[in-house]
Amino acid sequence: MLPYVTVLSLGEEEYSAAREILMRYNLKPSDVLHAAVAKNNGIKVVVTEDSEFDRLEGLERLWLEP
């Protein structure tokens, strides 16, 4: 594992938050799990090329152009 990477766990709180996000935004299950973990851990920015994250309130999508 890289020294600057932290693996965050999925628990009941994340699954509950993921369900709420899924019902509200109708995103892919994998995306809502990532969003729920971010929300529950105070993460405000996600680096991804997946534009579906633009629809989420409280989570900013950042894409680094080559």
C-alpha positions as CSV (number, residue, x, y, z in Angstrom):
1,M,0.0,0.0,0.0
2,L,1.2,3.5,-0.8
3,P,2.1,5.6,2.2
4,Y,-0.4,8.4,1.2
5,V,-3.3,6.0,0.7
6,T,-5.8,5.2,3.5
7,V,-8.3,2.4,2.9
8,L,-11.6,3.3,4.4
9,S,-14.1,0.6,5.5
10,L,-17.7,0.0,4.6
11,G,-20.1,-0.5,7.5
12,E,-23.8,-0.1,8.2
13,E,-23.5,3.7,8.3
14,E,-22.0,3.7,4.8
15,Y,-24.6,1.3,3.4
16,S,-27.4,3.4,4.9
17,A,-25.9,6.6,3.5
18,A,-25.4,4.8,0.1
19,R,-29.1,3.9,0.1
20,E,-30.2,7.5,0.6
21,I,-27.8,8.7,-2.1
22,L,-29.1,6.0,-4.5
23,M,-32.7,6.9,-3.9
24,R,-32.0,10.6,-4.3
25,Y,-29.6,10.7,-7.3
26,N,-30.1,7.3,-9.0
27,L,-26.4,6.7,-9.5
28,K,-24.6,3.4,-10.0
29,P,-24.2,1.3,-6.8
30,S,-20.4,1.5,-6.9
31,D,-20.6,5.3,-7.2
32,V,-23.0,5.7,-4.3
33,L,-20.8,3.5,-2.1
34,H,-17.8,5.8,-2.9
35,A,-19.9,8.9,-2.2
36,A,-21.3,7.5,1.0
37,V,-17.8,6.7,2.3
38,A,-16.6,10.2,1.3
39,K,-19.6,11.8,3.1
40,N,-19.1,9.8,6.3
41,N,-15.4,10.6,6.4
42,G,-15.6,14.3,5.7
43,I,-14.1,14.0,2.2
44,K,-15.2,17.0,0.1
45,V,-13.3,16.3,-3.2
46,V,-13.1,13.2,-5.3
47,V,-10.7,12.8,-8.2
48,T,-12.4,11.0,-11.0
49,E,-13.3,11.3,-14.7
50,D,-16.8,10.0,-13.9
51,S,-19.1,13.0,-14.5
52,E,-22.0,11.4,-12.5
53,F,-20.3,12.8,-9.4
54,D,-21.1,16.3,-10.6
55,R,-24.7,15.6,-9.6
56,L,-23.9,15.1,-5.9
57,E,-24.3,18.0,-3.5
58,G,-21.4,18.4,-1.1
59,L,-18.9,16.5,-3.1
60,E,-16.7,18.2,-5.7
61,R,-15.4,16.3,-8.6
62,L,-11.9,17.1,-9.7
63,W,-10.4,15.8,-12.9
64,L,-6.7,16.4,-13.7
65,E,-6.2,17.1,-17.4
66,P,-3.0,15.6,-18.9
